Amino acid sequence: MSIFTFFKASPSIPLKNYTEKMFKSTRMKSFWAFSFAYAIYYVCRLSFNVAKPVLVNNNVLTATELGVIGSAVFITYAVGKFVNSAVADHSNIVRFLSVGLFFSALCNFAMGMNTSAIVLTIIWGFNGWVQSMGVGPCVVALSRWYRDEERGSYYGFWSVAHNVGEAITFVVTAAVITAFGWRAGFGFAGVMGLLGVLIALMFMKDSPASCGFKPIINVNTNKEELDNKEVLKHQWAVIKNPAIWILAVASCCMYIARYGVNSWGVFFLENGKGYSTLEAASIISINSIVGILGTIVSVVIR
């Protein structure tokens, strides 16, 4: 089996006799599965941020080396997100998401077994690439399972997942590091990653048609399914849309502030203000917890 065959979208199966309740039950299980998996993606992405102060205090890495390693994940994540999100439109999203999270979990295990700055940079850079395999499948899942008029609300609820993942990292991972050391912190993230893979494989579904349900009709094209050429046409139209680039720049500016806090907040509070790792991480977690409430409010007022 080639890699292209492995990631190919699941074929449609003959329609089965089903009720609306059966469809909604399957859809909701899938929604919670990919939302949980995406939350765990963040646990596997932010573990390094919580471990930073301990790595410096134990003379494992310097602050400069922390910056280089942290930059590696963002560079590969940015490029990978552009590429892999486009690929996800044509893929079996269950396998695509699961493979990315599986390798991200392995990266966390590997981080806990190494102290070389060069090796850690390579590992964390690769983690950035496989991390980019998470968001695309989730957005595609929303498109495949929800109609236009309901997709925005469910997108908002799904967006809570990254806040949950951040909160888990800044509270639970920090507690593990405080109790058992920085290596255990990466190990915890790796175990959570494998749990996320298991949940996704068990409950997430590729599309309604692959489960014997009638596909969701695309309002703009009045078609139930688009072939690859039509998908590419729509993708190119998105890239050429100036409004998308304006939103991209705005999002970039927002992420500078957000990841400035996420990446260096714990380090600053511990080394600059004298807080413990758990105290510093708990303070930063407030941002994520309040973000959950803000996201839910945005869904209500949209």
Secondary structure, DSSP 8 states (H G I E B T S, - for coil): --HHHHHB-----------HHHHHHHHHHHHHHHHHHHHHHHHHHHHHHHHHHHHHHTTSS-HHHHHHHHHHHHHHHHHHHHHHHHHHTTB-HHHHHHHHHHHHHHHHHHHTT---HHHHHHHHHHHHHHHTTTHHHHHHHHHHHS-HHHHHHHHHHHHHHHHHHHHHIIIIIHHHHHHH-HHHHHHHHHHHHHHHHHHHHHH--S-SGGGTS----BTTTTBS---HHHHHHHHHHHHH-HHHHHHHHHHHHHHHHHHHHHHHHHHHHHHHH---HHHHHHHHHHHHHHHHHHHHHHHHH-
